[in-house]
């Protein structure tokens, strides 16, 4: 057996493993969390024609935008409404968050006109 292994045994391996475990445990939760605020360039706003709606989404052209309980929807009178009350097709200004490999998340919908 090599003399350094006999003298130190498994200390270098244990020390390396301890450092790796420490680094994994000390990573802040915000790095791994899904609710991290999006960078400003990931939040977009535009006027669109909403063609259809589902139970949890609206459809613009052929793209699906996810609607959550946090999504705020205003009707023509400026009153906050539920997705079920949204009349389609309509023109609306939407504010949405782009997400990697997922449908965009709709943050706000302001109805401008109904067709």
Secondary structure as GFF3:
##gff-version 3
##sequence-region A 1 115
A	DSSP	alpha_helix	3	8	.	.	.	ID=ss1
A	DSSP	alpha_helix	11	26	.	.	.	ID=ss2
A	DSSP	alpha_helix	29	32	.	.	.	ID=ss3
A	DSSP	three_ten_helix	40	42	.	.	.	ID=ss4
A	DSSP	beta_strand	43	50	.	.	.	ID=ss5
A	DSSP	beta_strand	52	53	.	.	.	ID=ss6
A	DSSP	beta_strand	57	60	.	.	.	ID=ss7
A	DSSP	beta_strand	63	66	.	.	.	ID=ss8
A	DSSP	beta_strand	72	74	.	.	.	ID=ss9
A	DSSP	beta_strand	80	81	.	.	.	ID=ss10
A	DSSP	three_ten_helix	83	85	.	.	.	ID=ss11
A	DSSP	beta_strand	90	97	.	.	.	ID=ss12
A	DSSP	beta_strand	104	114	.	.	.	ID=ss13
###
